[in-house]
Amino acid sequence: MSKHYESDITKLINQIKQQQPDTELRQREGRSRLWDKHVDPELHEGFKQANVPQPPYVYYPAQ
């Protein structure tokens, strides 16, 4: 019997990882730059309190 099945996409990803070994490191750096942020709860609460209610249809001024 042959070894386990690998899809074409899995083969492509493995090929890219072999050609560019730092791919996972760059992915982790990108994730930390965009998503892994510390959220200050007090500041976030201030943002929620400062929210201005939006009228139902924004293209006509509220009367």
C-alpha positions as CSV (number, residue, x, y, z in Angstrom):
1,M,0.0,0.0,0.0
2,S,1.0,3.6,-0.5
3,K,1.5,6.1,2.2
4,H,-1.3,8.4,3.3
5,Y,-3.0,10.7,0.8
6,E,-1.8,14.3,0.4
7,S,-3.9,16.8,-1.4
8,D,-2.5,19.1,-4.0
9,I,-2.8,22.1,-1.7
10,T,-0.9,20.3,1.1
11,K,1.8,19.4,-1.4
12,L,2.0,23.1,-2.5
13,I,2.2,24.3,1.1
14,N,4.9,21.8,2.0
15,Q,6.8,22.9,-1.2
16,I,6.6,26.6,-0.2
17,K,7.7,25.8,3.3
18,Q,10.8,24.0,1.9
19,Q,11.6,26.8,-0.4
20,Q,11.1,29.5,2.2
21,P,11.8,28.1,5.6
22,D,11.0,31.3,7.4
23,T,7.4,31.3,6.2
24,E,5.9,30.3,9.6
25,L,8.0,32.8,11.5
26,R,6.8,35.6,9.1
27,Q,3.2,34.5,9.6
28,R,3.5,34.6,13.4
29,E,5.1,38.1,13.2
30,G,2.2,39.3,10.9
31,R,-0.4,37.9,13.3
32,S,1.2,39.5,16.3
33,R,1.4,42.8,14.4
34,L,-2.3,42.8,13.5
35,W,-4.2,40.7,16.1
36,D,-2.2,39.9,19.3
37,K,-2.8,43.3,21.0
38,H,-3.3,44.1,24.7
39,V,-6.7,45.7,25.2
40,D,-7.0,48.2,28.0
41,P,-10.4,47.6,29.6
42,E,-10.8,51.1,30.9
43,L,-10.0,52.7,27.5
44,H,-12.3,50.2,25.8
45,E,-15.2,51.1,28.1
46,G,-14.5,54.8,27.4
47,F,-14.8,54.1,23.7
48,K,-18.2,52.3,24.2
49,Q,-19.5,55.2,26.3
50,A,-18.4,57.8,23.7
51,N,-20.4,56.0,21.0
52,V,-22.9,58.3,19.3
53,P,-26.2,56.6,18.2
54,Q,-26.6,56.5,14.5
55,P,-29.9,57.5,13.0
56,P,-31.8,54.8,11.1
57,Y,-31.1,56.2,7.7
58,V,-27.9,58.2,7.6
59,Y,-28.4,60.0,4.3
60,Y,-31.2,62.2,5.6
61,P,-30.6,64.5,8.6
62,A,-32.6,63.7,11.8
63,Q,-35.4,66.2,12.3
